Amino acid sequence: MKWEHLLLIILLIQGVTSCKPSGNTWSMDVYETSASGNKLQQIEPEVPSGEAILLAINPEKTFQRITGFGGAFTESSAYLLNRMSPEKRKEIITAYFSEQGAQYSLTRTHINSCDFSLSQYSYAPVPGDRNLEHFSIDEDRADLIPMIQEAQKTSREGFKIIASPWTAPPWMKDNQAWVGGKLLPEYRDTWARFFSKYVSAYQKEGIPIWGITVENEPHGNGNNWESMLFTPQEMTDFVNNYLGPTLEKDGLGDVRILGYDQNRAELKDWVDVMYRDEASGQILRRHRHSLVRKHLRLFPRSIAVRAPKSAGQAPDSDRGLH
């Protein structure tokens, strides 16, 4: 075996509760998933040349709890799958969600359109519809919802779904555009109820939403696709005063609210604002989770999420579920 070609090694401690260690040493099995075709295949690894690598595993010392691994459900991927033969479609869904495949356990999808959509759309397309009387998820019924439902049928243990908006409808924003701009203060309550309606509508389709992020990339994305800007204080105020109370009032208090859905830049600044005092972080604490990003040293009790890219993405792409 060439160690440089190894993509993933999972070390499983045999019988932690029953086997007896010999001194400070535990026996272990080695499983490999590699470019050569192994998929969690138990192997007998060759001893690498040169100085040996020492791995110290202490099952008594724990850190973050890993909620899951997975990828993104997007309109574009669902659209393409729908145009394949039933056999090929089943093969792909099986590869990602079955026991014989990757067994994805944590996934993401978009609220309104995103950069992996066929066009720009919103579930509330009528300008000035403060009461969301024209709210509808019909845009997702042709491709996206059937893809998720098929994955649900394939997955034996099920998977969690995080839903994220790239932007509010343009008529709710100060620049009246899909890209950039901020949520107008007079529509904060409407936008909070938009989340609640979305979660409820998907529940009626048999698709429970485990968590939501307040905004995909609140710093923006260079004006390349749908976006809406938030400062740390604006997001904290929106969650505490509008989104959190609305979800709880509508019986959706178990939906996790995840903040700062961005890369690592300025992460500490966001945490300092979101948890500045008891009042500023009360809703985020009540909804159990706060940040899903990569600087886990700041959050010794936070969940750790790391996921592959969407199907068909280039290996060096930074899109998809993070």
N, C-alpha and C positions, 0 to 999 in steps of 0.2 A: 504494500500500500504506500502511495506517495502522500506524505503528510501535507504537502502544499496544495494538493487537490481536494483535501478534505473540506467539505462545506459545513458539516455539522457533526459533532460528536456529543452524544448524550450519555453521561455516566450515571448509571443507576446503581444505587447501593443495594446489594442483595440482602433481603430479609433484615432490614434495620431493626425490626422489633423482635426478631427471633434469633438471628445469627449472633455469634459472639466474636468480637474483634480479637485479634492476636496482638496484644500490646496496644499500640496506637495505629494499627493498620487494619483496614477493612478490605474485604474482597469486593471487586466490582466487575460488572459486565460493560462492554463497550459496544455501542450501536452507531452505525454510520449511515448518513444520508449524503450522497455525493453525486458529482456530475457523471460518474461512471455508471450510475443507474441504481445504486443501493438506496433503499428506502427503509430507514430504521432497521437495517440488517445487522444482526449480531455478528461481530467479527472477532478474530484474534489478531490484534494489532501487532505489527512488527515494532520492535524496539528501535526508536530513531537513533541514528548515528550521532555521535557527539555527546554533549552533556545531557543527562536525563532531565526531564521536566517534572518537578514535584507538584502534585495537586493535593492540597489539604482541604478536606471536606468535613465540616462539623455539623451534623444533622441537628444538634441542639441549639445552634445559633441561626436564627431566621431574620430575614430582612423584608423586602416588599413581597406582597402576595401577587402573583401573576394572574391577572383576570383572564387573559386569553391571547391567542394569536389568530390573525386572519387577514382579510383584504376588504376591498370596497365593492359594494353593489352600485353601479352607475347606469344611467340610461343608455349610454353608448355601448357598454359591454352587453347589456340586456338586449338591445336592438340587434347586435351582431349575432348573439346566440339564437335569437328568434328566427334568424334567416339561415340557420344550419339545419341539417337533417335531424330528426328526433334522436337518432342513434348517436350522432356526434355531440349533440347538445347534452344528452345524458352522460356521455363519456366525460365531458368537461366538468359538469356539476358533480359527478361522482369523484373525480380526481381531487376536487377541493373540499367536499363536505362529507364523504363517506368514510367508514372505518377502514376501507382499503386505500383511501387517499390521505389528504392532509388533515382532515377532520377540523376544519376551521371552527374556532369557538368564539371569536369576537370579530364583528364586522362593522362596516360603516356604510352609510348611505347619505344622500344629499336631500336637503329640504329646499324646494324650488330648484331651479337649474344650477348647474355648475360647469366647470370647464370640460367635464366628460359627459355633457348633454348634447343632444342633436340641435337644440336651439335654446334661446333664452325664454324662460317661462316662469310664471308664478302661479301658486294656487289661489291667489286673490288678484285677478287681473283687472278688476274694475276700479279705476281711480276714485278715491274718496269713500271707499266701502269700509267705513269705520267699524261697522258691526259684522263685517265679514259674511254678509248674506250670500255672496257669490263664491264663497270658498269651496274649492273642489280639488280632489287629488286625481281627477280623471286623466290628467296628463300622464300619470304613472301606470295606468291600467293596461296599456297595450304591451309594455315590455318589462318595466322595472318590477312591478308587483308580482307578475307571474314568475320571474326569475327568483325572487326571494322565496316565494311559496314552494317552488320546486326544490330549492336548497333545503327548506325546512323539512320536506318529505324525505329527503335523502339523508339528512343528518340524524343519527340515532340519538345523540345526547343533546342536540339543539345548540344554538349559538346566540350570543347577545348581539344587539344592534345599537350602534351609536349613530344618531342622526345629526347632521350639521347643516346650517344655512350658509351659503356663500354671500347672500344678500337678501335684504327685504325687497318687496316690490318697489320699483323706482318711484312710484307716487308717494311712498312713505319717507323718501330721502330728500335731503336738502339740495342735491344736485339733479334730482329727477332722472337719474341714469342707473344702468345696471352695474357700472364699474365705479368704484370709489364712492365718496360722499359719506354722510352720516345719517343716522336715523333722526328724523325730526322729533322734537320733544312731544308734540301733540299726538304722535302715533306710538308712543312707548307702550301704552296700554293695549292698543290694537295689535302690536307686534307680539306682545306676550300672549294674548289670546290666540294668535296665529299658531304659536307652538302647541298650545293645548289642543286646538282643533286638529292639527296634524297628527299628534300622538293618538288622539281618540279615533280619527279616521283610519289610521293604520291598524289600530286594535280591532276595528270592525272587520278588517280584511284578514284577521287571524295573525297579524304581525305585531307582536309586542315590541315597543321601543324601550330598551334598557336604560339608555342615557341620551342626553343631548349636549352638544357644545353650543355655547352662546353665539359664536361666530367663527367661521373658518378664516384663519389668517387676519386677525383684527388690525395688524399693521398694514394690510394691503398686499398686493402681489405685483407691484409695478404696473398696475393698470392693464394687465394682460387678459383678465377674464373677470367674471362676476366677483364683486367684493363690496365690503362695507366696513368703515373704520370705527374703532373704539379705542379710547384711552383706558388704562386700568381703572380709573375712577368711574368713568361712564359705564363700563361693563359691570363693575361692582354695584353701582346704584341701580342699574337696570335689573340685575338679578335680585337684589334685596327688596326693591320697591315694586317691581312689576312681575317678572318671570316666576320667581319662587312663590309668592303669594297666589298668583293665578293658578299655577299647577296644583297647589295644595287645595285651593278653593274648589277646583274641578275634580278632586279625587285622584289626582295624579302625583301625589306627594312622594311616591316611591321611585319616580323617574329621576335618575342621577343628573345633576347639572355639572357640566365640566367647563372650566374656564381656561382662558388663554390657549386656544387651539392654534398654536403657531410653532415655529422652531425655537431654538434656545435663546435667541437674542432678547435681552431685557427681561428674562424670566424672573430674576430675583426682584426686580422693580414691581412686577405685577403681583408677586406673592406678598410683598410688603404692603401694598395697597389693599389687596383682597382680604388680608388677615391683620390689618392695622390694629383693630380692636375687636372686642366681642361683637359689637353691633355690625361692623362691616362684614364679618365672616359668618354670621349666624345662619343665613340661608344655605350657604355652601356647606357648612358643617351638617345642617339638618338633612341635606340631600346626599350626604355621606362622602362625596368625592369632590376634589377641587381641580387639580391639574393633571392632565395626561400629556406629559412631555418627557424629555430625556434626562434632565438634571435631577436624578432621583436622590442624589446626596442631600438635597434640600428637604426632601420629603421622606423620611425613613419609614413612614407608615402609609405612604401613598401607593396606589396601584401602579404596576409596571406594565406598559403596553408597548409591544414592538411587533410590527406586522409586515409581511411582504407587500409588494406593490399590487395594484390591480392586474388582472390577467391581461397579458399582452404588453405590459409596460417594459421599457428598457431597464436593465439591471441598475443603471446609475440614475434612474428617475427618482425624484424626491416626492412624487405625488402619491395619492392613495392614502390608505389608513396609516397613521403614524403611531 
